[in-house]
Amino acid sequence: MGNILNILVENYFGKNVRDYRIPNGIHRFLPKVNDSKITMVKSGGPFFSSDITNNFKINMIDLNSKLDDSKKYLYIIELNTPRGLYSSFQSIPKKVINLVNQDRCNVIIDYEHEGQFNYKEYGEWYNQNVEYLEDYVKLNNFYFIISDLSDKSTLNRKLKINIVDSYYFLEQFAIDLENINYKTELKDFDYNFEIRDISDIDFTKKKKKFLSYMRNCVKPHRMSLGCFFEYNNMWDNNNISFLKANDFLKESHFPNSILDEKYRDSYNSLVKDDIPIQIDTHNFKKDELPHFSTTFAGDWEHYQETFLSIVSETLFDTENIFLSEKICKPIINLHPFIVMSSQGFLSKLREFGFKTFSPFINENYDSIKDHKLRLENIFEELLRINKMSNDDLKEWWKDILPILEYNQKHLLSFSKNKTTKQKLLEDLYG
């Protein structure tokens, strides 16, 4: 471990705000002053993931102390929301800016655990609040890490702050699997997680069409999928969870921007039903739903019993492309999938070396820009598959077994390579 990160921190007992948290941001290990010494306190946040803590020696340096002129420093801001970029940027201490201008410090703004970001708003903010600083601040020493993978080439040519694309969840999911030796006990679930292989698949158990884990159904595309299941009376003969946040599911929130009006009665029926639809969360209290870790939550028997995963990804009605841990789960569990996400999601997945399931599945939906039409196209394909016989689907499955095995091995291979963030930090501080 030859690489050293000298991380500047300040305002140890500052007031938390919604968009970002002091000190600097929401760190997994927050610095705390105790008897004039800085200690590490475990917290939440994406920057100090295991790829960093395992490969770098980390020194937390009090910004207000006398700094060593021979050392290069790092100032980290971890965002809670996209707008945190704007508020936190204005709060960077003058001492840090001076170090940046001397090429003795880089500023990393970390939002790699999310992918939703408005680049038009970002460009306007930059032009109004940052562009005039280009002659006074070395903005090329600033790095904004985000897991949105949409094309930003035009934006990057115009603005001086470096935008770094991260595929955080693909990398971290594989690393976490390796760290737990590919199996772990799951608290509060009636099953544990363990990686299986092709030989574990039992075709005699496959009697249901679909598996869909919907843990938080406030988002319009998940509400829409719930309406689709309700409209077509599909709850009982599939493995589907629908954990509702009822305070938000009101009739006024019918997702008419993406969902056809014919589903309104189905939506109203879901709103009136105060009981969450559960398949593996019965041990949780109601106020714990849907706020629990879902990284490895997924019952192998649910995959065994079904032919296809319907993955309701984090983002849908946006131009951002975000690969979360949700797509990793069917891949690691040897399951084909249809993905409810933004245009180009499957294309981006293939860019990372994964295989998808055309022509076995009609994946034309991935190229449809209009969100409502894309949703309708997905529903049409689900209805087509739902009408197929189990015998036909078993024959189809035998043909795609090599794809399932390849995808699982490919996902696991991400742990063998340096992560995007690790490579960036080695370039800056190696």
C-alpha angles and dihedrals in degrees: 000000000000098000118094128197115200101196120195117218134178144171095040094186100034123145116268117241130193100248101045136353131235131264088065092298146330103305127187085226111034119199116240130187115232120166090342091305128111114233131179121251120190115242138140133286141103106251101074095055120151094265087065101037092048096048106035136055105231122210117185108210125196105236091214093057125091107277126219110249091212095059132083118221141207128215115197130198117185113198126220094190134009091255089059087080091068098044095042094047091061090051099057107126119250090236090061091049090052090052090047091054090051090052087242096115139038123202116219118193106196123204098141095128090068136045106195111108136148107222094182089059090044092053092049091049091049093050093048102038111018111028093076088057093062091095093048106035128047095234091176085076090064121091125191111197115199135161095222105116100191119123112284100163095117092048093048092054092055103041128061099213109094114240112205119198113220130190089198100162097048090051098040095044090056093045092049090051091054091046092055092044090245097295138067143168115253116217115225094010125104091229140047130226123252131156112247132195136219093273089063093063113108111197092190089069095056104103102129128070107215144035120192127168107198105177100170115026101183092100114095097237092052092047086050092052090049089053090051091054091046094047092051095040093238104142100096101045097048137052102253133151123195112181105189129205094209098191087069099039100088129147089249088062095063102142096236092157090073107010128076117243091241088078096059095099089050090051092050089050091054092048093053093049104086095189119092115232104241137182102167110006102076092118093062124091115243094250089055091062121128096359105092136101111277101176097112098011108124129109114235088215090060088057092044092054097049140061103211141026119221103207113202098198125203095260131041117143097051141079091240118104115213127175108201133177088273093079090046093062100067090040094055091042094053096246131140116232151201111208126214101206144108125308113287098023095126091042090055091047089055090049087062090056102263124132124228130200111259126162090023086057122031100239097177088114089076092069096050113107098190106086096211093049091046090053092048090050091053091049091051091053092048090052091050092052091044089060093052118103119249090240091057091047091051090054089049090050092054088057094051098045091100090054092050092050093046093050093050093051091045092053091050090052091067089078090062095063133066113263124243091253094046092052091048092051093046089052090051100038108014 
